[in-house]
Amino acid sequence: MKKQIELIPAGQSLKTFGVKGELKIELDELLEEYILDSKVIFIPIEGNHVPYFITDYRESDTLLIQIKEIDTPEQAQALHHKKIYIDKNQIPPTILKQWENKSLSADFEGYTIFDQTSALEFQLLAIEEYPGQTVAHVDHDGITKTIPLNEDLIIEINHGAKRITMQLAEGIFDL
C-alpha cells in the first residue's frame, strides 16, 4: 500500500530567470538534495498543491530550476513568489527529524520563558526533540541550561509577547 502524500514547506520560488522559463528558487538546505533527487515539487495554485516536475537545475547565485512544460518567462511568471512544498515521505527519517527540530526552534525564535516558581525569565535559545520528550535550551546567567518542555509544565504561550509561562520544579536551575 502506498503512503499518502504529506506535504511540508521546503522553500519558495523567487522570480523568473532567462528566456527559457527557469525559476530562481530558495530551498531549505537540509532538504535541497532530496528535492532535486525526487524531481517533484508542489506549488499552491488556487488553493490546491499542484505537482511540478523538475527537468533540469543549475546553481547560479541561487538555484535555478527548469520545470516540465514551462518553457517561457510568461508561463513561469505564474509560479514566482510562491511557497514550495515536498512530500515528507521522500525525506530520510534522520534528515526529517533534523528539519522538524529546526522548524520547531524557528517557530519560537526570540521567545522568553518565564518561570512562575522562581519568578525568573530566560531567553529561549533552541528546542530539541528526543525520544519521549522535548527540551528547551535557555540562557541562565550566561550559562546554557536544559529544561523539559512538557505540556503539563506550560501554563500559557503568548505569541504576541513571544513569552512562554511555565511552572518549573523548584531548584531546577540549582543542578
N, C-alpha and C positions, 0 to 999 in steps of 0.2 A: 504494500500500500504506500502510495506516495504521500509525503508530508505536505501539509497545506502551506502555502507561501505566507511567511510572516515578514513584513517589511520593517526595516529600521532606517533612520536617516543616515546618510553616508557622505553628504556634501551638497554642493549646489553648482548649477551652471552659472557662468558669469556673463559671457556675451559671445556673439558670433565672431568668427575669425576667417578671413580669406574669402575666396570666391567659390570654394567647394562645399560650403555649408558646415564647416567644422565649428565645434563649440569649445570655448575655453571653460574648463571646469576646475573646481576645487574639491578635493576628496579628503576624508579623514585618513591620516597617514597609516593608521593601523589596518584600515580596510582596503586601501588602494590596490594592493597586489591581488586580492581576491575578486575585486570588482573587475579589474582588467582581465583576469583569468576566466571569470564566468561570462564575460562579454555581454551582460544584460544589466540594464539599469531601469528603474521605474521613475517616471516623472508624472506628477499630478496634472491632469488636464481636465478641466471642468468637473472636478470632484472625484475623478477616477484615476488610479495609478496605472498608467499605460506603460507596457514594456517597450523599451528601445534597445536595439542590438548594436553593440559597438563593433564596427568592421575594421577600424584602424585607430591607432593612437600614437602620439609622439609628445615628447617633452619639449617645451619652449621655456619661456619664463614661467609658464603654468602648463598644466596638462591640456593637450588638445585632443579631442576625440572626433571621429567621423562616425555617424550613425547611419545604419542601413536605411535606404530610401530618403535620406535627407541630403540633397545634392546642391542646394543653393542657399545663399545667405538669407533669403526671404523665408525659406522653409525652416531654417534653423532659428530664425527670429522668434518663432512661436515657443521655443524651448529655453530661451535665455532668461536668466534671473529666476530660476525655478529650483526648488529643493530636489535633491536626488536621493532615491531610496534603493536599497538592495534587499534581497531575500536573505534573512539571517541564517537560514539553513545552509547557505553556501560558505559560511564562515566556520573555521575550525573552533571547537569549544574553548580552547585556551585563549585564542585571539578574541573571541566573543566576550569572554569573562573580563579580559583587559579593557575592552571597549566599554562594557557595561560599567566597570568601576570608574573609568574616566568620565563617562557620561553622568554618573551619579554625582561625582565630585564637582563637575561643571554646573550641575543643577543648583548646587548650594555654594557656589563660589562667592566669596565676600560675606558670608553669613557669620554671625557670632552665636555662641552657645551661652545661655545664662543658666546657671545652676541655682535653683531656689534654696537648696540646702545650705550652701556656703555663701550665697549672695555674690558669687564671683562670675565674671564674664570672660569668655575665652574666644580667641579668633579661631575659626574653623580652617584648618589647613588642607585636609583631604579626607575622603571617605573611602574605606576599603571593605570589600565583602569577603568573608571567609566562610567555609562550610559551617552552617549553623548560626552565624552571627555577622552583623555589620558593625564596624567600629569607625569612630571619628578620631582623627589626629588633630589635636588642638595645641595652641601655644599657651603655656602656663609659665609666666615669668621667664620667658626666653628659652624654655625647655619644651620639647615636643612630648606630649603625653597622649596616651591612647585611652579612649573611653568607649563603653558599649553604646550603640545606638539601638537600644531595644525599645519597641513601641510603648512598653509599659512605663518606661522612664521619661518619655517625651510627653510634656503637658500641652505644649502649643507650638505650632510653626507659623510664624508671622512672615509671610513672603514680602509684604510691603516694607517692613522694617528690617528684613533679612536677619531674623533672630529666631533661634530655636530655644524654647524654655524647657528645661529638664529638671527632674528631681533625682539627683545622683546620690549614691550612698555616701554617708558621712565618712570623711577621711580618705576618699578615693585618690586624692592627689598627694597624700602623705606616703604613698607606696614608693 
